């Protein structure tokens, strides 16, 4: 079942065996939960990059740039916060990722459209090559949900795979018990439990079919081994 932010705070107190303790304020617990929640979403999307998916339609500015902020969507409890780019295309041609150090003059000289369509990450932006204003692009992304802090109220529910709230509560509880080093033993127990639960959840999420993992575009054979 879905769990609210308030219920997650209470669950964290429970796993810490600190229900009646005033040592940890709700504000401190929410702060730890916020960090852990974000970390666990990173773990989830690193294990299965298509767990969340959206296609953004964006347009380059005068410098051929797309801001990361344009890859977000929604608001309130329904935010979709860009995490990683999955593909970039103009609907017909797929753009390939490169690095600035490999094309350092591409934005300052005549980079002809006859060259491959490329992009690279610079700061909090995506530089599209060749540089052109008003280029319409389709950017596939994965994303994280609204952060714990940004939920509208304590009654708002978190977004995470069923049962994953125990990972978040245990990991946050371990960090909180380490406060001042007073409960480091209990903290290590919670961290081990979180690690075991995380391993099982990620193993379940990684493969949603029984089919084998296959070599596919744009994989290279040397990444798999010599053929």
Backbone bond lengths (Angstrom), bond angles and torsions (degrees), N, CA, C in turn:
res aa  C-N    CA-C-N  psi(-1)  N-CA   C-N-CA  omega(-1)  CA-C   N-CA-C  phi
1 X - - - 1.450 - - 1.518 109.58 -
2 X 1.345 116.46 158.34 1.459 121.24 178.73 1.521 109.58 -69.80
3 X 1.322 115.61 149.15 1.459 120.84 -179.40 1.517 109.05 -124.33
4 X 1.319 116.79 136.92 1.458 121.30 -178.96 1.522 110.12 -83.67
5 X 1.333 115.24 168.31 1.460 119.32 177.29 1.526 110.84 -62.08
6 X 1.327 116.65 -41.17 1.462 120.37 178.82 1.523 110.99 -62.43
7 X 1.341 116.74 -41.77 1.459 120.42 179.32 1.526 111.35 -66.88
8 X 1.331 116.65 -33.59 1.462 120.28 178.61 1.532 110.41 -69.06
9 X 1.321 116.90 -38.69 1.470 120.26 175.15 1.527 110.21 -61.10
10 X 1.337 116.16 -43.84 1.464 120.58 -179.68 1.525 110.87 -66.44
11 X 1.334 117.40 -40.04 1.461 120.58 177.96 1.525 110.52 -62.71
12 X 1.311 116.59 -39.15 1.468 120.38 178.62 1.523 110.73 -62.91
13 X 1.332 117.16 -42.52 1.467 120.43 175.98 1.527 110.72 -61.36
14 X 1.319 116.07 -39.21 1.471 120.38 -179.74 1.524 111.32 -62.82
15 X 1.345 117.10 -48.27 1.467 119.10 -177.06 1.520 111.04 -68.17
16 X 1.335 117.04 -24.38 1.464 121.20 176.38 1.523 112.24 -82.08
17 X 1.339 116.25 -8.11 1.464 121.13 -173.57 1.531 109.63 57.08
18 X 1.337 114.41 46.57 1.465 120.37 -174.89 1.521 111.94 -132.42
19 X 1.337 116.47 32.59 1.463 120.38 -175.99 1.523 111.55 -60.60
20 X 1.301 117.84 -39.39 1.465 121.24 -176.61 1.532 112.25 -99.03
21 X 1.313 116.98 6.97 1.458 120.09 -177.53 1.530 111.05 -85.50
22 X 1.331 115.45 144.41 1.468 120.85 175.01 1.528 110.88 -105.18
23 X 1.314 115.82 9.77 1.467 120.32 -176.66 1.523 112.22 -69.71
24 X 1.331 115.61 -31.76 1.460 121.04 -179.08 1.527 109.02 -116.40
25 X 1.301 117.91 116.54 1.462 121.97 177.93 1.523 109.73 -75.62
26 X 1.340 116.39 160.06 1.461 120.14 175.76 1.527 110.66 -59.65
27 X 1.341 115.75 -35.76 1.468 119.44 179.84 1.520 111.27 -62.89
28 X 1.338 116.88 -43.09 1.464 120.30 178.87 1.522 110.82 -66.53
29 X 1.322 116.76 -41.10 1.466 120.23 179.31 1.521 110.50 -63.09
30 X 1.344 117.08 -43.05 1.470 120.10 178.55 1.519 111.04 -63.49
31 X 1.326 116.69 -35.62 1.464 120.25 178.73 1.525 110.76 -63.22
32 X 1.336 116.66 -45.17 1.469 120.40 178.01 1.523 110.84 -65.83
33 X 1.324 116.50 -42.68 1.467 120.52 179.49 1.517 111.38 -62.38
34 X 1.330 117.61 -36.74 1.456 121.25 -179.14 1.523 110.97 -62.37
35 X 1.338 115.72 -43.96 1.467 120.50 179.33 1.526 110.57 -66.15
36 X 1.318 116.71 -45.62 1.465 121.17 -178.47 1.525 111.03 -65.26
37 X 1.321 116.75 -41.88 1.471 122.10 179.37 1.526 110.40 -56.97
38 X 1.332 115.61 -45.00 1.465 119.95 178.94 1.525 110.76 -66.24
39 X 1.333 116.85 -42.72 1.471 120.65 179.18 1.528 111.78 -61.83
40 X 1.328 116.22 -41.57 1.466 119.29 -178.07 1.520 111.72 -69.55
41 X 1.323 116.90 -32.16 1.466 118.79 174.32 1.529 110.90 -67.35
42 X 1.340 116.06 -35.56 1.470 119.18 175.04 1.528 109.89 -62.79
43 X 1.324 117.47 -45.11 1.464 121.07 177.98 1.525 111.03 -58.43
44 X 1.316 115.78 -42.81 1.458 121.32 -177.57 1.531 111.00 -64.30
45 X 1.338 116.44 -46.94 1.461 120.05 -176.83 1.525 112.33 -76.70
46 X 1.326 117.17 -21.15 1.461 119.06 172.44 1.523 111.20 -75.17
47 X 1.320 116.06 -29.96 1.467 120.48 179.44 1.519 111.57 -78.59
48 X 1.317 116.60 -37.10 1.471 121.05 179.65 1.518 108.52 -143.68
49 X 1.322 115.26 97.12 1.461 120.83 -168.36 1.524 113.83 -67.87
50 X 1.330 118.15 -16.00 1.462 120.38 179.88 1.526 112.66 -103.26
51 X 1.332 116.97 16.80 1.476 118.69 179.72 1.520 109.92 -60.24
52 X 1.333 117.17 -40.16 1.463 121.31 167.91 1.521 106.94 -116.69
53 X 1.318 116.87 147.98 1.468 120.27 -175.04 1.521 109.53 -153.70
54 X 1.322 114.97 138.43 1.462 120.23 174.45 1.522 108.77 -152.31
55 X 1.324 115.50 149.09 1.459 120.71 175.13 1.523 108.15 -108.28
56 X 1.331 116.33 117.18 1.460 121.63 178.26 1.529 110.14 -98.93
57 X 1.304 116.61 137.74 1.456 122.26 172.43 1.518 107.26 -102.91
58 X 1.338 116.30 117.43 1.461 121.20 -174.95 1.519 109.88 -129.95
59 X 1.333 115.69 165.92 1.463 121.95 179.36 1.518 108.96 -130.82
60 X 1.316 117.38 134.35 1.461 120.87 179.83 1.523 111.19 -70.15
61 X 1.340 116.30 150.47 1.457 120.68 176.55 1.528 109.73 -85.14
62 X 1.326 117.14 -167.90 1.469 121.47 -175.47 1.524 112.37 -62.64
63 X 1.341 116.15 -22.50 1.464 120.31 -179.88 1.525 112.89 -99.16
64 X 1.325 116.64 10.09 1.457 119.93 -179.26 1.510 113.14 72.53
65 X 1.335 116.28 29.66 1.456 122.12 -173.54 1.525 111.14 -113.84
66 X 1.332 115.17 146.29 1.464 123.00 172.75 1.525 107.42 -120.68
67 X 1.330 117.80 124.99 1.466 121.43 178.77 1.525 110.58 -77.88
68 X 1.332 115.41 145.40 1.460 120.10 175.63 1.531 111.28 -55.99
69 X 1.337 116.87 -35.44 1.466 119.70 -177.01 1.521 112.24 -60.61
70 X 1.326 117.10 -27.22 1.468 119.93 179.47 1.519 111.87 -74.63
71 X 1.337 117.14 -8.13 1.456 122.06 178.46 1.523 111.79 -94.81
72 X 1.353 116.44 -0.30 1.460 121.38 172.57 1.518 109.63 -87.72
73 X 1.316 116.07 169.41 1.465 120.11 177.38 1.515 109.66 -157.52
74 X 1.336 115.95 156.04 1.453 120.95 173.90 1.516 112.85 77.25
75 X 1.334 114.80 -172.41 1.451 121.49 -179.91 1.505 110.40 -164.96
76 X 1.340 116.05 175.56 1.451 120.09 179.70 1.512 111.67 60.37
77 X 1.333 116.35 -135.08 1.465 121.18 -179.66 1.527 112.54 -77.65
78 X 1.336 116.86 -3.64 1.471 120.60 -176.99 1.525 112.78 -114.07
79 X 1.319 117.22 25.43 1.460 120.33 178.02 1.522 110.74 -64.37
80 X 1.331 114.88 145.73 1.463 122.23 170.56 1.519 106.25 -122.10
81 X 1.329 116.23 103.22 1.460 122.59 -173.94 1.525 110.55 -96.74
82 X 1.338 115.30 111.65 1.459 122.23 -177.58 1.522 112.05 -45.84
83 X 1.342 116.00 133.52 1.464 121.71 175.31 1.528 110.92 -115.53
84 X 1.344 116.73 -59.31 1.460 118.57 -179.51 1.531 111.79 -141.90
85 X 1.319 114.77 149.07 1.464 121.63 175.53 1.524 108.96 -80.83
86 X 1.324 116.09 132.21 1.463 121.94 178.17 1.524 111.93 -100.28
87 X 1.335 116.64 -34.36 1.467 120.54 175.86 1.520 109.03 -165.15
88 X 1.340 114.93 157.23 1.466 122.02 175.13 1.526 107.00 -133.04
89 X 1.331 116.37 130.51 1.466 119.95 177.72 1.517 109.63 -150.47
90 X 1.336 116.00 165.48 1.464 120.52 173.10 1.528 110.60 -102.43
91 X 1.327 116.17 13.40 1.456 121.33 -178.04 1.509 112.68 98.82
92 X 1.344 115.91 -19.78 1.454 120.90 179.22 1.527 112.25 -126.34
93 X 1.315 115.70 -38.24 1.459 121.73 -176.52 1.524 109.57 -116.05
94 X 1.325 116.07 133.19 1.459 121.33 177.34 1.522 109.06 -88.07
95 X 1.318 116.36 127.42 1.460 121.89 178.01 1.535 109.28 -82.41
96 X 1.325 115.96 143.57 1.452 122.10 -179.11 1.520 109.73 -106.82
97 X 1.332 117.27 138.32 1.458 120.16 179.26 1.516 110.94 -74.99
98 X 1.328 115.66 138.79 1.455 122.21 174.38 1.520 108.36 -131.98
99 X 1.329 116.86 -169.06 1.464 121.73 178.16 1.517 109.05 -126.33
100 X 1.326 116.34 149.44 1.463 119.58 -179.65 1.527 110.98 -55.20
101 X 1.346 117.24 -42.10 1.460 119.73 -176.57 1.526 112.95 -64.14
102 X 1.327 116.81 -17.51 1.465 120.07 178.53 1.531 112.28 -89.30
103 X 1.339 117.25 -18.57 1.479 120.90 -179.71 1.537 109.35 -139.09
104 X 1.326 119.01 54.73 1.469 121.45 -172.07 1.528 114.92 -64.69
105 X 1.331 117.80 -20.43 1.465 120.55 -177.53 1.524 112.73 -102.35
106 X 1.309 117.28 3.05 1.462 120.32 -171.96 1.519 113.50 -64.61
107 X 1.337 118.06 -25.87 1.469 119.96 -178.96 1.527 112.29 -98.96
108 X 1.328 117.16 -1.40 1.471 119.44 -177.22 1.522 113.16 -120.10
109 X 1.336 118.44 -6.99 1.456 121.71 178.09 1.519 108.83 -127.29
110 X 1.300 117.07 179.32 1.458 121.78 -179.47 1.526 110.16 -74.64
111 X 1.322 115.33 94.35 1.470 121.60 177.91 1.525 106.35 -91.21
112 X 1.308 116.29 100.97 1.450 121.08 -169.72 1.527 112.04 -72.04
113 X 1.347 117.30 145.40 1.465 120.48 177.79 1.517 114.17 -61.57
114 X 1.357 117.13 -13.26 1.460 119.51 177.59 1.524 111.40 -70.63
115 X 1.340 117.33 -15.90 1.464 120.66 176.72 1.525 109.66 -76.52
116 X 1.327 117.59 161.42 1.465 119.76 179.12 1.524 111.82 -59.18
117 X 1.324 115.84 148.28 1.465 120.81 174.43 1.529 108.02 -73.81
118 X 1.317 116.92 124.33 1.454 122.09 -174.75 1.520 110.85 -132.39
119 X 1.336 115.54 165.17 1.462 121.17 169.30 1.518 108.47 -150.28
120 X 1.340 114.52 154.85 1.463 119.00 172.81 1.518 108.89 -144.32
121 X 1.324 114.84 159.59 1.463 121.34 -178.89 1.519 108.63 -93.29
122 X 1.323 115.76 131.53 1.455 121.34 175.91 1.526 107.53 -137.61
123 X 1.334 116.04 114.70 1.462 119.62 -176.29 1.520 110.75 61.00
124 X 1.339 116.19 -124.96 1.461 122.58 179.48 1.521 110.66 -106.34
125 X 1.324 115.41 33.93 1.463 120.44 -176.33 1.528 110.96 -138.08
126 X 1.329 114.22 163.51 1.461 122.16 174.00 1.520 107.31 -114.43
127 X 1.313 117.03 118.78 1.462 121.57 176.97 1.519 108.85 -90.58
128 X 1.328 116.12 122.42 1.465 122.10 -179.54 1.518 109.06 -98.15
129 X 1.337 116.49 137.08 1.458 122.95 177.90 1.519 109.68 -125.18
130 X 1.343 117.73 139.02 1.465 127.04 -2.05 1.526 112.32 -68.08
131 X 1.330 116.93 152.17 1.458 122.60 -178.18 1.521 109.54 -66.70
132 X 1.327 115.64 126.30 1.471 120.64 177.83 1.513 108.69 -157.33
133 X 1.307 116.23 141.17 1.458 121.52 178.38 1.520 110.54 -83.36
134 X 1.319 116.58 139.55 1.461 120.95 173.68 1.514 115.21 76.48
135 X 1.332 117.54 20.07 1.461 120.17 176.23 1.526 109.29 -74.56
136 X 1.317 116.71 123.83 1.469 121.41 179.70 1.527 109.24 -86.27
137 X 1.316 115.22 128.46 1.460 120.28 -175.48 1.519 111.28 -131.25
138 X 1.324 115.16 154.41 1.456 122.70 172.81 1.526 107.20 -110.51
139 X 1.325 116.16 115.87 1.462 120.99 -177.92 1.523 108.59 -114.97
140 X 1.328 116.21 113.30 1.460 120.89 176.12 1.521 108.11 -84.27
141 X 1.321 116.48 132.37 1.462 121.21 -177.39 1.522 110.17 -136.41
142 X 1.324 115.48 160.81 1.460 119.62 160.92 1.522 107.43 -108.39
143 X 1.303 117.28 166.54 1.457 119.12 -171.07 1.528 111.18 -153.07
144 X 1.327 114.04 158.99 1.453 122.10 173.28 1.529 109.06 -100.19
145 X 1.328 117.44 153.10 1.466 119.78 178.36 1.532 110.90 -78.51
146 X 1.306 115.72 -178.22 1.457 122.23 176.75 1.527 110.30 -50.89
147 X 1.326 116.59 133.08 1.463 119.30 178.23 1.518 109.59 -64.77
148 X 1.319 115.37 159.14 1.461 120.51 -178.70 1.525 111.23 -57.81
149 X 1.332 116.22 -40.72 1.461 120.83 179.70 1.518 112.54 -64.17
150 X 1.326 116.96 -35.03 1.467 121.07 -172.66 1.522 114.08 -87.52
151 X 1.338 117.74 -2.30 1.467 119.34 174.41 1.521 109.11 -59.86
152 X 1.319 116.51 146.60 1.457 120.79 -171.45 1.518 113.43 -65.66
153 X 1.321 117.38 -31.38 1.470 120.04 -179.12 1.517 109.84 -159.25
154 X 1.342 115.83 173.22 1.466 120.63 177.03 1.520 111.66 -66.06
155 X 1.344 116.45 -19.44 1.462 120.10 179.49 1.529 112.04 -82.24
156 X 1.332 117.51 -11.72 1.462 121.21 179.43 1.525 109.96 -66.92
157 X 1.315 115.95 142.90 1.460 120.55 -178.83 1.523 110.91 -91.59
158 X 1.330 116.07 146.65 1.456 120.74 176.55 1.528 109.17 -82.14
159 X 1.327 115.39 159.47 1.461 121.59 177.59 1.515 108.50 -111.13
160 X 1.333 115.95 111.94 1.465 121.21 179.83 1.518 107.46 -165.95
161 X 1.345 117.43 151.99 1.468 119.13 179.26 1.523 112.18 -54.13
162 X 1.320 115.79 145.41 1.453 122.54 -177.96 1.534 111.00 -53.19
163 X 1.308 116.31 130.46 1.455 121.81 -179.17 1.512 113.86 89.83
164 X 1.325 116.60 -15.55 1.461 120.71 -177.91 1.508 113.97 -70.30
165 X 1.350 116.49 -14.54 1.462 118.85 178.75 1.527 111.66 -61.35
166 X 1.347 117.05 -26.99 1.456 120.14 178.68 1.528 110.91 -69.51
167 X 1.322 117.27 -34.23 1.462 120.34 175.64 1.516 109.63 -62.75
168 X 1.328 115.67 -47.28 1.470 120.76 -177.83 1.524 110.71 -63.44
169 X 1.331 116.59 -46.25 1.468 120.56 -178.48 1.518 111.29 -64.56
170 X 1.337 117.68 -43.99 1.468 120.74 -179.51 1.526 111.56 -65.18
171 X 1.325 116.69 -43.31 1.463 119.74 -178.43 1.529 110.73 -67.50
172 X 1.331 116.85 -42.90 1.466 119.84 177.35 1.520 110.43 -65.57
173 X 1.327 116.90 -40.93 1.453 120.85 178.24 1.517 111.98 -60.23
174 X 1.333 116.87 -39.76 1.467 120.90 178.63 1.523 110.60 -62.70
175 X 1.311 116.94 -42.10 1.465 119.90 -179.89 1.526 110.86 -66.80
176 X 1.311 116.14 -38.87 1.459 119.61 -178.89 1.519 112.05 -71.36
177 X 1.335 117.02 -36.80 1.462 120.17 178.61 1.527 111.82 -68.56
178 X 1.310 116.56 -22.25 1.463 120.27 177.75 1.523 112.27 -76.91
179 X 1.327 117.19 -4.92 1.464 121.57 179.46 1.529 109.82 -55.32
180 X 1.308 116.12 117.22 1.454 120.73 -179.07 1.515 113.93 73.33
181 X 1.327 117.52 2.12 1.459 121.34 179.56 1.515 113.99 70.55
182 X 1.336 116.96 14.73 1.465 120.37 -174.18 1.522 113.59 -76.39
183 X 1.342 117.04 -27.95 1.468 120.55 -175.23 1.524 110.71 -127.66
184 X 1.318 116.87 42.96 1.468 120.07 -174.45 1.526 111.97 -65.08
185 X 1.335 117.76 -32.99 1.466 120.12 178.23 1.508 111.82 -64.19
186 X 1.335 116.64 -48.98 1.462 120.93 178.15 1.521 110.65 -63.45
187 X 1.339 116.80 -34.96 1.463 120.93 179.11 1.528 110.99 -62.21
188 X 1.331 116.87 -41.58 1.459 120.56 -179.89 1.526 111.90 -65.42
189 X 1.330 116.91 -35.40 1.468 120.49 176.40 1.517 109.89 -61.87
190 X 1.340 117.14 -46.57 1.464 120.57 -179.88 1.521 111.27 -64.73
191 X 1.335 117.49 -37.89 1.465 120.04 179.26 1.527 110.70 -64.72
192 X 1.330 117.34 -39.25 1.475 120.24 178.09 1.523 110.46 -64.58
193 X 1.330 116.44 -42.28 1.463 119.72 178.67 1.522 110.63 -63.70
194 X 1.337 116.68 -41.33 1.466 120.37 178.32 1.525 110.53 -62.41
195 X 1.337 117.18 -41.38 1.460 121.20 -179.08 1.528 111.52 -64.46
196 X 1.342 116.61 -40.69 1.464 120.49 178.42 1.522 110.93 -64.98
197 X 1.322 116.47 -44.81 1.462 120.51 179.35 1.522 111.30 -64.71
198 X 1.339 116.23 -40.02 1.470 120.98 -179.81 1.520 110.90 -63.41
199 X 1.324 116.08 -43.10 1.462 120.34 -179.65 1.520 111.00 -59.74
200 X 1.327 116.03 -44.96 1.464 119.47 179.88 1.511 112.26 -65.95
201 X 1.343 117.37 -43.01 1.463 120.49 -179.11 1.522 110.96 -64.33
202 X 1.338 117.38 -46.22 1.466 120.08 -178.05 1.524 111.61 -66.97
203 X 1.320 117.86 -35.78 1.462 120.20 175.96 1.524 110.64 -62.35
204 X 1.338 116.77 -40.01 1.458 120.64 178.61 1.523 111.55 -67.02
205 X 1.333 116.49 -41.15 1.459 121.36 -174.38 1.524 112.09 -75.47
206 X 1.331 117.46 -33.17 1.469 120.79 -174.99 1.518 112.79 -58.35
207 X 1.324 116.60 -41.15 1.471 119.83 -176.18 1.507 109.30 -123.67
208 X 1.334 115.22 115.73 1.463 120.45 -179.89 1.529 111.23 -103.78
209 X 1.351 116.39 1.91 1.459 121.40 174.78 1.526 107.71 -133.24
210 X 1.337 116.20 172.74 1.467 120.70 177.42 1.525 111.35 -95.62
211 X 1.333 117.27 4.30 1.461 120.41 -176.79 1.527 111.04 -74.20
212 X 1.334 117.74 151.37 1.463 120.74 179.54 1.523 111.30 -72.36
213 X 1.327 115.83 160.29 1.454 121.03 173.82 1.521 108.22 -81.85
214 X 1.343 116.73 128.07 1.460 121.72 -172.96 1.520 111.65 -115.51
215 X 1.331 115.93 152.97 1.450 122.29 170.28 1.518 107.85 -63.78
216 X 1.339 116.78 130.17 1.453 119.99 -176.45 1.525 110.23 -150.35
217 X 1.315 116.12 161.67 1.461 121.36 176.85 1.521 109.58 -59.17
218 X 1.350 120.84 136.50 1.482 128.01 -0.06 1.528 112.60 -99.89
219 X 1.330 118.09 36.39 1.459 121.40 178.87 1.535 110.97 -60.96
220 X 1.316 114.79 151.13 1.462 121.12 174.38 1.526 108.36 -112.66
221 X 1.332 116.69 141.86 1.457 119.49 -175.54 1.521 112.12 -62.03
222 X 1.347 117.16 -30.03 1.470 118.22 -178.82 1.519 111.65 -72.08
223 X 1.360 116.77 -15.80 1.462 119.56 174.87 1.523 111.59 -76.14
224 X 1.300 116.08 -22.88 1.463 121.41 -179.17 1.535 111.02 -97.09
225 X 1.342 115.84 -33.16 1.464 125.18 -177.81 1.524 106.71 137.51
226 X 1.263 117.11 164.62 1.450 120.56 -178.43 1.508 110.27 -65.07
227 X 1.341 114.81 142.28 1.470 119.98 179.46 1.516 109.87 -106.89
